[in-house]
Amino acid sequence: MLWRRPARLLVLLFASVIVLGTGLLALPVSHQVPDVTLVEALFTATTSLCVAGLSVVDIGAHWSTFGEVVILSLIQIGGIGIMTMASVLGIVVIRRFGMRLQLSVHSEQRTLNVGDARGIVLRIVATSLTCEAVLAAILVPRMWLAHGMTPGAALYSGVFHSVSAFNNAGLSIYSDSLTRFSGDPLILLPVALATILGGLGFPVLLELRRHLRTPRRWSLHSKMTVWTSLLLFGGGMVAVTVLEWGNPATLGPMPWPQKLLDGAFHGIMPRSGGFNVVDVGAMESHTLFVIIMLMFVGGGSAGTAGGIKTSTFAVIWFVVWAEVRGHPHVHAFGRRLSYGTIRQALSLTFLSMTVVAFATIYLTATTAHTLQEILFEVVSASAVVGLSTGITPDLPPHAQVLLTILMFAGRIGPITFASALALRERTRRYDLPEGRPVIG
């Protein structure tokens, strides 16, 4: 039965909704242009449900209001669905182990009650809708009063971008994303904050709500996610701002307060936000490489962000640190990491790197774009970020289909892969003699 195999159920559910969304977007009522190809409808449905953010068409000019509502609905379903399924899969994994380990996990990760799946779903929905409503309440008046929109247009735009921001979709009804709001702190800062909150993951959000002022009471997962996120956010903001400070095609002509704001915004968006306020394709090559690395890491587990996740990155960092210091065990924040956790982190990272490498090789060989442009799009798709150098609409159909597959795999792949590894863990009745190949 599928319900006994939740990872397969997740794949089937997402695939079914993508098929439904593709069919709706292919209807004449969904678009403003004469014809819509199957690839355009499939790509848009996938990028919306997987909250990936890439687009092969101009959403505002290509799709009708009905089509945009379909896209918005897919974003909402995808964001809530991925947080729900990731949390429920975590419960399933916990339940497969013995009572002693269940109690240990429950004591450590107090936000996930192994017997309260229904309550988790309700809290996820309530948290998502509340954050989106608060953001919309900030954006709508600002768009109306400061940017010359009619009240109806401001309401529609504010709600659309609120849902897109919290769910880390990065999709916009404007062809220039959020470029028209460049330098506006009352638009960019709330959008950035919503992106951060959505990308932290539901378990972390719930724990921060309970113990925000007492970090010592945070679980190991929350400590890893929060501190790693702060490090990457800070490093990203400084790196992008400094590297683009004098670029005449991006931050160069701006006054310094706008440079700081737009640079900081672009330092946050690679963590799966996907919006942009300057032309990403015009950025310096070294800046694009920094963004690629940030996109690959992504955000927190059981959240709307993609990538290998901050906890995975933190585990690998602690493994390296322990090896450098010659310690036989890996310790993090006063806890010893299990060998199963380390193996899962290394396996997930290696698999993600392999997928990115092969996809980049294929697209570089079959398209006319540069290696860096292709690598940027591939990482953005597989990490469901949404930032683009502008080449996605120009790619041939087979390349767009490959990016569609990467978005789907990048959205549900890490969750299903990690849960499958955990559920397949068995104790061997015997072991083989130890071997030590030469390393380095």
Secondary structure, 3 states (H helix, E strand, C coil): CHHHCHHHHHHHHHHHHHHHHHHHHHCHHHECCCCCCHHHHHHHHHHHHCCCCCCCCCHHHHECHHHHHHHHHHHHHHHHHHHHHHHHHHHHHHHCCCHHHHHHHHHHCCCCCCCCHHHHHHHHHHHHHHHHHHHHHHHHHHHHHHCCCCHHHHHHHHHHHHHHHHCCCCCCCCCCCCHHHCCCHHHHHHHHHHHHHHHHCHHHHHHHHHHCCCHHHCCHHHHHHHHHHHHHHHHHHHHHHHHHCCCCCCCCCCCHHHHHHHHHHHHHHHHCCCCCCCCHHHCCHHHHHHHHHHHHHCCCCCCCCCCCCHHHHHHHHHHHHHHHHCCCCCEECCEECCHHHHHHHHHHHHHHHHHHHHHHHHHHHHCCCCHHHHHHHHHHHHCCCCCCCCCHHHCCHHHHHHHHHHHHHHHHHHHHHHHHHHHCCCCCCCCCCCCCCCCC
